[in-house]
Amino acid sequence: MAEQESLEFGKADFVLLDRVTMEDFLDNLKLRFEKGRIYTYIGEVVVSMNPYRQTDLYGKDVIEHYRGRELYERPPHLYAVADAAYKAMKRRAKDTCIVISGESGAGKTEASKYIMQYIAAITNPTQRAEVERVKNVLLKSNCVLEAFGNAKTSRNDNSSRFGKYMDINFDFKGDPTGGHINNYLLEKSRILKQQPGERNFHSFYQVRQQAEADPVLLSLFPCPPAPAPPCPSPASLLGLGQLLLGASDALLASLHLSRDPTTYRFTREGSIDNSLGSDKVNFQAVTDAMTVIGFSPEERNSVYKILAAILHLGNVSFVTMGEAMEIENAELVSYLAELTATEPESLLNTLLYRTVAAGGGEVIQKDHSTDEANYARDACAKVAVGYLLSQAIYERLFCWIVARINKVIEVKNYDARIHGKNTVIGVLDIYGFEIFDNNSFEQFCINYCNEKLQQLFIELILQQEQAEYQREGIEWQHIEYFNNQIIVDLVEEPHKGIIAILDEACLTVGKVTDALFLESMNSRLGRHPHFASRKLNPTDKSMEFGQDFRIKHYAGDVTYSVEGFIDKNKDTLFQDFKRLMYNSTDPVLQEMWPEGKQSITEVTKRPLTAATLFKNSIVALVENLASKEPYYVRCIKPNDLKSPLSFDTERCRHQVAYLGLLENVRVRRAGFAYRQPYDRFLLRYKMTCEYTWPNHLMATDREATRALMEQHSFQSDVAYGHTKVFIRTPQTLFCLEQERAQLIPIIVLLLQKAWRGALARKRCRCLRAIYTIMSYYKRYKVKSYLLELVSRFQAVRSMADYGKSVAWPEPPAVLAQFQENSKLIFRRWRARQIVKNIPPSDMEQIQAKVAALGVLQGMRKDWGCSRNWGRNYLVSVDENPGLADVFAKKVAALKEKVRFATVLFSCHVRKINRFNKSTDRALLITDQHLYKMEPRKQYKVMRSLPLSAVTGMSVTSGGDQLVVFHTQNHDGLVVCLHKMKPAQDNRVGELVGVLMDHFRRKGREGFGQELAKVLSGEVLGNTGLRWAPATFSLVLHSRLRSDVLPSQVEALEALEGLLQHLLSHLT
């Protein structure tokens, strides 16, 4: 049974219906169709409804959902049947087949495609190139066969007008290795005549686009280039291209065709609707498919020429001129000769004359009568235009295409001793039962085929049921069902059946008419309970005298018209046509007519009639299917409007009847409606019994199943086989399902609780393990780091740079701060080692430079770090020749007067006032005051400014010597150091460093509010400071306070760099 679905979707298996009636069956079918459930089971048979819309029931995800699952583990689907057939083939090395049946428009072709796609998707996991090639050819063959064998009908825009059986061969690993295609009963009459609103075969409308898509054809039939349309999906190949309505003028001219479809006899009746929308966009699919299969450009060219020739052949007319026959439109002969690569004279003689072998080897040329000539024209033409036609040119063309595909996909170089057993999956896509207003020879053959398949279907279903009962030790009960063997015998029984009578009429010497054939059936089959005619039932006015007969098929009564039975059964084609085609210079045509090689005098057997050939092929097909394990897909058409919303109850009732679906349900329900292996039954229902949940302790699953059923008091409705439990009525199963549905939420909560607890405990154990590992790993990292640190720095005392060049190892995260502290200690140690080597006399200068570095580093590029700082430059004779002694005396006098301790700095400056006037002055800075002096007046003190009144100073970031002293009274002093020796000497850094070092020693808090100011202007040599507001720049900002000095680490780094630099320059 299928996976249980909600009852709102109906019963997923018709076997589980409460009552097996047609009304209940149709109600369930309608409910599932309206809910979007287009697939339903009857045991292992899939009933498929055409949804007439795109659905999301297919694709890679859905394929994975069904791959490897049992038939009843998932909701009904084509993939489930395909997987069941594939598993039976692979696991048991047993040949299987999938029989797809239903009327036109029910979705048979699409079902076969989805089955093929599923098999292709689940095979060849190793992507072997040869297997992929075979899969591609098998899939692409559908496209080509549809192009030549399908047509638009009143019921279906892409109706298959032939039956197809495909064998797919698999190796022992389950990968496809090849295949073979058989075709059955192509609808030849469609070439000559189409019903209103229908068209001829797709291939008539296809040649133009194929020519444009093929480079070789373009060279043969030049036409203006056109943009390539998008490649369509294989599922929409109908009306492929248009030869007459879509071809270019150049191409039509090369084929001697006109654009109007009504010009040609074979397309005239279907010319009302000759455009299906996709005629001009789907041609590329067939071209690609033929290329993948292996058709050469020359072979495709021959096919298109043959199709064009058929249109011309249909227009050939014969007239009587006295005693001779002539062709009314003789210009067509040259066109036909060109397209068929034959001699015009030979073609004309074949159309007008018939060669007959007389006794003694004599050959006589006999004129055709008008009727014979027209018949010969139609007999030749009707088999030259389609895809799966059975006779003459089109039959040979179609058979040649099928043979060409078979040659490509046949299993090559296969040796069972090396490669293992070769197994097969067969896929049968064949027409369903047909009842039209006018039923002819084709419907007779199709319905006979369905009678044979229905007989096989019921027999195999009964055999499967009986075999399963016997395997399980369940008593088999006889099942009453309608056996249609009597109808099969009515058609095929030797010497007595309808086919035998028809063949006898065709072989009778003289003129035999269809009416005589009907009279013969009346006399020989008059007492048969399933045969009737107007003569046998004079009161039945639904049949015409001398024209109709009726057969009571299993699916209903069908009235056939005998008109055309004799001619269609004979399917005569004169030997002259065969020799003409064989002698063509076109290799494709020559290959299609091998019997044309025979001499006219050579005696051959009378060919079998069309009905006998079809009967033989169907008998062989049934025998082939009977040797395999069958799976069935029954396709149903919900309405004739192609609407996704409409469900025509009467239309579906008819299809359910002729498909024998209700009969199938009765056979399946006659014994036990449901059966399941014990282990799977317990797996689904064990929670409903205390003795089986969560796991039973009994000896076997059978005993556990018996205990479960007895607890629910179902023992009277159950039988126990060797491996399966059999339940008689669906109500028992539904009771189990309802109880299971009530318990599932409780079990889910229990499982969730247990699972969450298990996950939490597992996570806890994992965390403990993680923390333990982390602890040991951290110890290892710390230990490794410390050992590496010791090994790198253990010899730094003996290094010239005291370990500055030694790279620090990358610390673990936990020791990042430790390494920073270690670096700080190491730097202090290195600084200490360097400072120990500096003479005490240089320490004062070093401290001043360190103070300057802390303020100016990164702000002023050149600040005099590399030279020796003299501080008191005005007492130097080199710096102040002639006035050094004067200055010294002045300083001594000031020291005596003010009692300062030391001179911090002295230098000549140029003073700038508020009016931008500059004068030369001298600057003296002691530890107490800042003096502005007049050098020309014996260094007279012009201004004395206590250092305590100085709040800050500003310098620029350039190379000038401008200095601004800020005071508490905002009457600062602006000077520019000059008259230095050497002239380019830079003393701004020295001045800054001396003052910074002095105030740090004094421990003064608050020297300067803002040592950095925004100044404008630029130094222009020694001419003074020119104000230029557009060039203002921020040069330096700092506070000479102990609480804002650089950090200890920065000071040590600065000291280290400075000391290294000084050691390299100091003498």
Secondary structure, 3 states (H helix, E strand, C coil): CCCCCCHHHCCCEHHHCCCCCHHHHHHHHHHHHHCCCCEEEECCEEEEECCCCCCCCCCHHHHHHHCCCCCCCCCCCHHHHHHHHHHHHHHHCCCEEEEEECCCCCCHHHHHHHHHHHHHHHCCCCCCHHHHHHHHHHHHHHHHHHHHHEECCCCCCCEECCEEEEEEEECCCCCEEEEEEEEECCCCHHHHCCCCCCCCEHHHHCHHHHHHHCHHHHHHCCCCCCCCCCCCCHHHCCCCCCHHHHCCHHHHHHCCCCCCHHHCHHHHCCHHHCCCCCCCCCHHHHHHHHHHHCCCHHHHHHHHHHHHHHHHHHCCCEEEECCEEEECCCHHHHHHHHHHCCCHHHHHHHHHEEEEECHHHCEEEEECCHHHHHHHHHHHHHCCCCCCCCCHHHHHHHHHHHHHHHHHHCCCCCCHHHHCCCEEEEEEECCCCCCCCCECHHHHHHHHHHHHHHHHHHHHHHHHHHHHHHHHCCCCCCCCCCCCHHHHHHHHCCCCCHHHHHHHHHHCCCCCCHHHHHHHHHHHHCCCCCEEECCCCCCCCCCCCCCEEEEEECCEEEEEECCCHHHHHHCCCCHHHHHHHHCCCCHHHHHHCHHHHCCCCCCCCCCCCHHHHHHHHHHHHHHHHHCCEEEEEEEECCCCCCCCCCCCHHHHHHHHHHCCHHHHHHHHHCCCCEEEEHHHHHHHHHHHCCCCCCCCCCCCHHHHHHHHHHHCCCHHHEEECCCEEEECCHHHHHHHHHHHHHHHHHHHHHHHHHHHHHHHHHHHHHHHHHHHHHHHHHHHHHHHHHHHHHHHHCCHHHCCCCCCCCCCCCCCHHHHHHHHHHHHHHHHHHHHHHHCCCCHHHHHHHHHHHHHHHHHCCCCCCCCCCCCCCCEHHHCCCCCCCCHHHHHHHHHHHHHHHCCCCEEEEEEEEEECCCCCEEEEEEEEECCEEEEEEHHHCCEEEEEEEHHHEEEEEECCCCCCEEEEEECCCCCEEEEECCCCCCCCCCHHHHHHHHHHHHHHHCCCCECCCCCCEECCEECCCCCEECCHHHCEECCCCCECHHHCCCHHHHHHHHHHHHHHHHHHCC
